[in-house]
Amino acid sequence: MKKRRRFWTVVEKLEGLIDKGVYPVGSRLPAERELAEAYDVSRPTIREAIIALEVRGRVEVKTGSGVYVSKTENLDSQVKSISAFELTQARALVEAEAAALAAATIREGELISLKQALDDMASAEKADEADQRFHEIISQATRNNAMVLSIKNLWKIRRTESQVIAAYQDVCSQGIEQRIKEHKAIYDAIAKHDSSAARKAMHNHFNRLINALFEASEAKALEEIKRKTDETRGLYSISHLTQ
């Protein structure tokens, strides 16, 4: 299993300070440089932590002003019953149509930003943030606020539900080149303003992802069966009696 990303440690520490009132609602967090020094991490790691806190609804980033503590915004209790499989299927349905719509409405500046997000995926440190940015740019290019909100909420579940996070960590650490190839196919179709190809490319991306989730789930199930079998074998073995 992929080692837990370092920024999650920063997220937990900052959330702890927010919960304790060290950083009350409405207060501004220390500057990025100060946080990096305080937690002995890089500034990109702090940026990832801030993004995670933002999607959790714990902070609000105000451009040119800073990062401010928000009122706690809990996800609906039903979110806790959503599996990684359900989320991925929903994302495939919604984001494929978003890609098709964006292919017809995207602007040149957004295409440039989309290409930059694609390029950033090649960096291990930027990959996860760039992936989310890539999909958000597509949603914004639809010019449909309901679509933007839907995709934002799906990503919020992706980033805050512990079971989903764990499931995605198992598969996103694998096939980096394939991940980039799939996003490039999505970009190419949108850049050509080919809605049908954009929809298909997004479907292909999520089809591979959900199959990877099934494979990871099966591997865990087999591992658990083996563990229980080994325990039973050890309990009932009579090999020590025949020595």
Secondary structure per residue as TSV (DSSP state, phi and psi in degrees):
chain	resnum	aa	ss	phi	psi
A	1	M	-	360.0	141.6
A	2	K	-	-62.4	138.8
A	3	K	-	-63.8	140.4
A	4	R	-	-61.7	133.4
A	5	R	-	-62.4	142.3
A	6	R	T	-64.4	-30.4
A	7	F	H	-64.3	-23.7
A	8	W	H	-64.1	-32.0
A	9	T	H	-63.4	-41.9
A	10	V	H	-65.1	-41.6
A	11	V	H	-57.0	-48.0
A	12	E	H	-63.8	-39.4
A	13	K	H	-67.4	-42.4
A	14	L	H	-68.5	-39.2
A	15	E	H	-62.8	-38.2
A	16	G	H	-61.9	-41.4
A	17	L	H	-69.2	-35.9
A	18	I	H	-65.8	-45.0
A	19	D	H	-63.5	-32.4
A	20	K	H	-81.4	-8.6
A	21	G	T	89.1	3.6
A	22	V	S	-60.9	-39.2
A	23	Y	S	-116.2	91.9
A	24	P	-	-72.3	165.3
A	25	V	T	-55.6	131.2
A	26	G	T	93.5	-13.8
A	27	S	-	-80.8	158.4
A	28	R	B	-97.9	134.3
A	29	L	-	-70.9	157.8
A	30	P	-	-58.5	160.8
A	31	A	-	-63.6	157.8
A	32	E	H	-52.4	-44.8
A	33	R	H	-62.6	-42.2
A	34	E	H	-64.4	-42.4
A	35	L	H	-65.4	-39.6
A	36	A	H	-61.3	-41.5
A	37	E	H	-69.7	-39.8
A	38	A	H	-65.1	-36.9
A	39	Y	H	-104.7	5.5
A	40	D	T	53.7	50.3
A	41	V	-	-133.4	171.6
A	42	S	-	-77.3	161.4
A	43	R	H	-65.6	-37.0
A	44	P	H	-59.3	-34.3
A	45	T	H	-65.2	-40.0
A	46	I	H	-64.0	-40.0
A	47	R	H	-62.8	-40.7
A	48	E	H	-63.1	-40.2
A	49	A	H	-63.7	-40.8
A	50	I	H	-65.4	-40.2
A	51	I	H	-60.6	-44.5
A	52	A	H	-62.5	-41.4
A	53	L	H	-65.8	-35.4
A	54	E	H	-67.2	-44.9
A	55	V	H	-70.7	-21.9
A	56	R	T	-79.4	-8.5
A	57	G	T	81.5	16.5
A	58	R	S	-89.6	-25.9
A	59	V	E	-137.1	163.9
A	60	E	E	-127.1	128.2
A	61	V	E	-93.5	119.5
A	62	K	E	-109.0	111.4
A	63	T	T	-55.5	128.5
A	64	G	T	80.5	-3.5
A	65	S	T	-119.2	-48.5
A	66	G	E	144.0	-166.3
A	67	V	E	-111.2	124.0
A	68	Y	E	-117.8	144.9
A	69	V	E	-73.7	130.9
A	70	S	-	-101.3	166.6
A	71	K	-	-67.2	142.4
A	72	T	-	-62.6	129.4
A	73	E	-	-121.0	99.5
A	74	N	-	-77.2	142.6
A	75	L	-	-69.5	152.2
A	76	D	-	-55.3	142.8
A	77	S	G	-58.8	-25.6
A	78	Q	G	-67.7	-21.9
A	79	V	G	-58.0	-33.9
A	80	K	G	-64.3	-15.4
A	81	S	G	-98.1	1.6
A	82	I	-	-83.4	126.2
A	83	S	-	-89.5	167.2
A	84	A	H	-62.4	-32.9
A	85	F	H	-67.8	-44.5
A	86	E	H	-63.9	-43.7
A	87	L	H	-62.3	-44.6
A	88	T	H	-64.7	-40.1
A	89	Q	H	-64.0	-43.2
A	90	A	H	-63.7	-42.0
A	91	R	H	-62.7	-39.9
A	92	A	H	-60.9	-44.8
A	93	L	H	-66.2	-47.6
A	94	V	H	-74.8	-47.2
A	95	E	H	-74.7	-24.3
A	96	A	H	-67.1	-41.9
A	97	E	H	-70.2	-33.4
A	98	A	H	-63.6	-41.4
A	99	A	H	-63.7	-41.3
A	100	A	H	-63.5	-41.8
A	101	L	H	-69.8	-42.5
A	102	A	H	-62.5	-33.2
A	103	A	H	-59.4	-28.4
A	104	A	H	-92.4	-17.4
A	105	T	H	-121.7	-8.3
A	106	I	-	-64.4	146.0
A	107	R	-	-101.5	163.9
A	108	E	H	-60.0	-41.6
A	109	G	H	-63.1	-36.4
A	110	E	H	-70.4	-35.8
A	111	L	H	-63.0	-39.1
A	112	I	H	-63.6	-44.3
A	113	S	H	-65.1	-37.3
A	114	L	H	-65.4	-41.0
A	115	K	H	-65.5	-37.9
A	116	Q	H	-64.6	-41.6
A	117	A	H	-62.4	-40.6
A	118	L	H	-61.9	-45.0
A	119	D	H	-63.1	-37.8
A	120	D	H	-67.9	-20.8
A	121	M	T	-65.5	-18.8
A	122	A	T	-72.5	-17.0
A	123	S	S	-91.0	123.1
A	124	A	T	-57.8	-34.9
A	125	E	T	-74.1	-29.2
A	126	K	T	-102.2	-9.8
A	127	A	H	-54.2	-51.0
A	128	D	H	-65.7	-44.3
A	129	E	H	-64.9	-40.0
A	130	A	H	-66.3	-37.2
A	131	D	H	-59.4	-49.6
A	132	Q	H	-63.6	-42.9
A	133	R	H	-60.1	-40.2
A	134	F	H	-56.8	-49.5
A	135	H	H	-70.3	-34.0
A	136	E	H	-68.6	-38.2
A	137	I	H	-61.4	-41.8
A	138	I	H	-62.1	-44.2
A	139	S	H	-62.4	-42.0
A	140	Q	H	-67.1	-31.7
A	141	A	H	-70.9	-11.7
A	142	T	T	-72.7	-20.8
A	143	R	T	63.1	25.5
A	144	N	-	-123.4	106.9
A	145	N	H	-63.6	-32.3
A	146	A	H	-66.1	-38.5
A	147	M	H	-66.3	-42.5
A	148	V	H	-59.3	-46.8
A	149	L	H	-65.3	-41.4
A	150	S	H	-60.4	-47.6
A	151	I	H	-68.7	-36.3
A	152	K	H	-60.9	-42.8
A	153	N	H	-68.3	-36.8
A	154	L	H	-64.1	-40.6
A	155	W	H	-69.3	-30.3
A	156	K	H	-64.4	-42.2
A	157	I	H	-63.1	-43.1
A	158	R	H	-57.3	-35.1
A	159	R	H	-96.4	-12.9
A	160	T	H	-120.0	-21.9
A	161	E	-	-84.1	116.4
A	162	S	H	-58.2	-40.8
A	163	Q	H	-66.4	-37.4
A	164	V	H	-69.1	-42.4
A	165	I	H	-57.5	-46.9
A	166	A	H	-62.3	-43.2
A	167	A	H	-64.8	-42.9
A	168	Y	H	-70.1	-33.7
A	169	Q	H	-61.5	-34.9
A	170	D	H	-63.9	-35.4
A	171	V	H	-101.9	-28.0
A	172	C	H	-74.0	-18.5
A	173	S	T	-80.1	-7.5
A	174	Q	S	-107.0	151.3
A	175	G	-	59.3	49.1
A	176	I	H	-59.4	-43.8
A	177	E	H	-62.9	-38.7
A	178	Q	H	-66.9	-39.6
A	179	R	H	-58.4	-45.8
A	180	I	H	-66.8	-41.4
A	181	K	H	-59.6	-42.4
A	182	E	H	-65.7	-41.8
A	183	H	H	-69.0	-32.4
A	184	K	H	-65.6	-39.1
A	185	A	H	-62.8	-38.9
A	186	I	H	-64.7	-46.8
A	187	Y	H	-60.1	-47.3
A	188	D	H	-59.4	-41.6
A	189	A	H	-67.0	-42.3
A	190	I	H	-67.4	-40.6
A	191	A	H	-61.8	-30.3
A	192	K	T	-87.2	-0.3
A	193	H	T	58.5	37.4
A	194	D	-	-103.0	95.3
A	195	S	H	-61.6	-41.9
A	196	S	H	-63.1	-44.6
A	197	A	H	-67.7	-35.8
A	198	A	H	-64.9	-43.3
A	199	R	H	-61.8	-45.7
A	200	K	H	-64.6	-41.8
A	201	A	H	-63.7	-39.4
A	202	M	H	-68.8	-39.6
A	203	H	H	-61.5	-43.2
A	204	N	H	-60.7	-40.5
A	205	H	H	-60.5	-49.2
A	206	F	H	-74.6	-28.0
A	207	N	H	-63.2	-44.4
A	208	R	H	-63.5	-40.4
A	209	L	H	-65.1	-44.6
A	210	I	H	-70.1	-33.2
A	211	N	H	-66.2	-37.1
A	212	A	H	-65.5	-36.7
A	213	L	H	-64.2	-41.2
A	214	F	H	-64.5	-42.4
A	215	E	H	-63.1	-41.8
A	216	A	H	-65.2	-39.3
A	217	S	H	-65.4	-41.6
A	218	E	H	-65.2	-40.0
A	219	A	H	-62.8	-40.2
A	220	K	H	-66.5	-40.4
A	221	A	H	-63.7	-42.7
A	222	L	H	-65.1	-38.1
A	223	E	H	-63.9	-39.1
A	224	E	H	-68.3	-40.1
A	225	I	H	-61.3	-44.4
A	226	K	H	-62.3	-41.6
A	227	R	H	-61.8	-44.7
A	228	K	H	-67.7	-36.4
A	229	T	H	-64.8	-42.7
A	230	D	H	-62.9	-38.2
A	231	E	H	-64.2	-44.0
A	232	T	H	-65.8	-40.8
A	233	R	H	-60.6	-42.8
A	234	G	H	-66.5	-32.8
A	235	L	H	-71.5	-39.8
A	236	Y	H	-106.6	1.0
A	237	S	-	-62.5	141.1
A	238	I	-	-114.7	14.9
A	239	S	G	-59.8	-31.8
A	240	H	G	-69.8	-20.2
A	241	L	G	-81.7	-19.7
A	242	T	-	-99.0	3.6
A	243	Q	-	-84.5	360.0
